[in-house]
Amino acid sequence: MGKCDAVGGAKDWASDTRAFIALWALPGAAMLAALLLEPTLRAAVWAGMLVWMGFACLLNARRCGRIHCRVTGPYLLAMAGLVVAYAAGAAPFGPHGWSFLGGATLIGFVVLWWGSERLWGKFGRP
């Protein structure tokens, strides 16, 4: 397990392979598999997994101060809200809404992860 900086001293879930798989990789795979489901079930899986991953990020940021978790956590929770809004017909993303939401989630997550740690470093104060 990767240690956080000396300030936090707690373990960083994003650096631990098992934790990363359980908290982010498996939920991401579940979202991918849910593309085969009808839209209502897909929305339930996606919203649930995005909330799971978002709260995991927020908890990890609190545990050890991981910088990217401070921005990706709220982003994933916001994307969960957009998924629910689209499924309810309240977000006008058109017939390719699922592609838009999936792409925006993945690209946004990667850009926020990479960009935030390039700008502010890997760890801050928890």
Sequence and secondary structure as in RCSB ss.txt:
>XXXX:A:sequence
MGKCDAVGGAKDWASDTRAFIALWALPGAAMLAALLLEPTLRAAVWAGMLVWMGFACLLNARRCGRIHCRVTGPY
LLAMAGLVVAYAAGAAPFGPHGWSFLGGATLIGFVVLWWGSERLWGKFGRP
>XXXX:A:secstr
  B  TTT SB GGGSHHHHIIIIIHHHHHHHHGGGS HHHHHHHHHHHHHHHHHHHHHHHHHH BHHHHHHHHH
HHHHHHHHHHHHTT S  GGGHHHHHHHHHHHHHHHHHHHHHHHH SB   
